[in-house]
């Protein structure tokens, strides 16, 4: 195994946003089994320590690749368009207006049906943003910069979906 390989190379997968999750899971199980420190018991502390480092590397790569948002951000970085979420908060005006409307709708929502309807609207937008990111990252002629913009928007959407769940839990505790 090549320790400096990117996550996709480590798993012998194409560097794409659209991944077969079952294939990723199967490759992770195989790799995790190969590098598990228990396989190296009796081969000395140095060998076991190295196996532990490999196991950590494999698990870290798996966590990044199995999460569509983390995978998209990682691909943007690999393709020269880092997300820079802390310093680059630039978003298109239409998305900012959409965010404000969602926030107002959430603040005004008192009925469970209203919260659920808003959640569905946001989930549809999330799906569209994921499709944009995949198209820009995977297709010939795509733009990693546009993918990075979609990923920054997805980061907001992910936080907002958590806000929806908190609002729902506050209004309708179990």
Secondary structure, 3 states (H helix, E strand, C coil): CCCCCCHHHHCCCCCCCCCCHHHHHHHHHHHHHHHCHHHHCCCCHHHHHHHHHHHHHHHHHHHHHHCHHHHHHHHHHHCCCCCCCCCCCCCCHHHHHHHHHHHHHHHHCCCHHHHHHHHHHHHHHHHHHHHHHHHHHHCCCCCHHHHHHHHHHHHHHHHHHHHHHHHHHHHCCC
